[in-house]
Amino acid sequence: MIEQGEQAPDFTVPNQDGEHVTLSDLRGRYAVLYFYPKADTPGCTEQACGVRDRSAEYERAGAVVLGISPDPVAGLRAFADKYGLAFTLLADEGADVAQRYGVWSGHIERTTFLIDPEGVVARVFPSVRPAEHDELVLGALAELSASA
């Protein structure tokens, strides 16, 4: 698994609209890259809706949120529409990105990487529980902002 202090591996994958997103294009602000197993399942829905409900807090913290799963683009679009998810969902259909980040073991292990504006992994949250996700990540963003 990629660890804190390492350069975040760059990638380009399609989002829920089929538009390609490249991680390095987001430099200059924090990126919350959260890996989840499958769209529209209970835990993944809870996690995504938590991000949705706290999107203003992520924006105030200067962070862009990227949810990434092995789901196809059409499945992500349906998931976003069903739950009103206005943040970016990424389709890692071959699990190539998950493998590069070390969170693939036949399925995605729910893990969040907080990447700083220079592209370095500032925090790693392995096996994060959906109900605790936003508190942990927003707390880390506040801590990093205070020390900057």
C-alpha positions in Angstrom: 0.0 0.0 0.0 1.2 3.5 -0.8 2.2 5.2 2.5 2.2 8.7 3.9 5.1 10.8 2.5 5.2 9.0 -0.8 4.3 10.6 -4.1 0.8 9.7 -5.1 0.8 7.6 -8.3 -0.6 9.5 -11.2 -3.5 8.1 -13.2 -6.1 9.0 -15.8 -9.5 7.4 -15.7 -13.0 8.3 -16.8 -15.5 9.9 -14.4 -19.2 9.3 -14.2 -19.7 11.3 -17.4 -17.0 9.5 -19.4 -14.7 12.5 -19.2 -11.1 11.7 -18.4 -9.7 12.9 -15.0 -5.9 13.0 -14.4 -4.8 13.2 -10.7 -1.8 15.5 -11.4 -4.2 18.0 -13.0 -5.6 18.6 -9.6 -2.3 19.8 -8.0 -2.5 23.0 -6.1 -5.3 21.8 -3.8 -5.9 18.8 -1.6 -7.3 15.7 -3.1 -9.3 13.1 -1.1 -9.0 9.9 -3.1 -11.3 7.3 -1.6 -11.5 3.7 -2.9 -14.7 1.9 -2.4 -15.8 -1.6 -3.5 -19.0 -1.2 -5.4 -21.5 1.6 -6.1 -25.0 1.4 -4.7 -24.2 -1.1 -1.9 -25.0 -0.2 1.7 -21.5 0.8 3.0 -20.5 2.5 -0.2 -23.8 4.5 -0.4 -23.4 5.6 3.3 -19.9 6.8 2.6 -20.8 8.6 -0.7 -23.8 10.3 0.9 -21.6 11.4 3.8 -19.3 13.1 1.4 -22.3 14.6 -0.4 -23.8 15.9 2.8 -20.5 17.5 3.9 -19.4 18.8 0.5 -19.4 22.4 1.7 -16.9 21.5 4.4 -14.6 19.8 1.9 -14.8 22.9 -0.3 -14.0 25.2 2.6 -11.0 23.0 3.3 -9.8 23.5 -0.3 -10.2 19.8 -1.1 -11.6 18.0 -4.2 -13.1 14.6 -3.5 -12.7 11.7 -5.8 -14.5 8.4 -5.2 -13.0 5.5 -7.2 -14.3 2.0 -7.7 -14.2 -0.8 -10.4 -17.7 0.1 -11.5 -18.3 1.1 -15.2 -19.0 4.7 -16.1 -22.7 4.0 -16.7 -23.0 2.4 -13.2 -21.3 5.5 -11.6 -23.7 7.8 -13.5 -26.7 5.9 -12.2 -25.3 5.9 -8.6 -24.6 9.7 -8.8 -28.1 10.4 -10.1 -29.9 8.1 -7.6 -28.3 9.8 -4.6 -27.6 13.3 -5.9 -23.8 12.9 -5.7 -22.3 16.1 -7.2 -18.6 15.1 -6.6 -16.4 13.2 -8.9 -16.7 9.4 -9.2 -14.0 7.5 -11.1 -14.3 4.3 -13.0 -11.3 2.0 -12.4 -12.8 -0.9 -14.3 -9.6 -3.0 -14.6 -8.6 -2.1 -11.0 -5.3 -0.8 -12.3 -5.3 2.3 -10.1 -6.4 0.2 -7.1 -3.5 -2.1 -7.7 -1.0 0.7 -8.0 -2.2 2.1 -4.7 -2.0 -1.3 -3.1 -5.7 -1.6 -2.2 -6.6 -4.5 -4.5 -6.8 -8.0 -3.2 -9.4 -9.5 -5.6 -11.6 -6.6 -4.5 -11.0 -3.1 -3.4 -10.2 -2.6 0.2 -12.0 0.6 1.4 -9.1 3.0 1.9 -8.8 6.8 1.6 -5.7 8.7 0.6 -5.4 12.4 1.4 -3.0 13.9 -1.1 -1.5 17.3 -0.5 -1.3 20.1 -3.1 2.2 19.0 -4.3 0.9 15.4 -5.0 2.4 13.8 -1.9 0.3 11.4 0.3 -0.3 13.4 3.5 -2.5 10.8 5.2 -3.7 7.2 4.7 -6.9 5.8 6.2 -7.0 2.0 5.7 -10.1 0.0 6.3 -12.0 3.2 7.0 -15.6 2.8 8.3 -18.1 4.7 6.2 -19.7 6.3 9.2 -16.3 7.6 10.4 -14.9 8.6 7.0 -15.8 12.3 6.9 -14.8 13.1 10.5 -11.4 11.5 10.0 -10.7 13.1 6.6 -12.0 16.6 7.5 -10.1 16.4 10.8 -6.9 15.7 9.0 -7.6 18.5 6.5 -8.1 20.9 9.4 -4.9 19.7 11.1 -2.8 20.1 7.9 -4.2 23.5 7.3 -3.4 24.6 10.8 0.2 23.5 10.5 0.7 25.1 7.0 
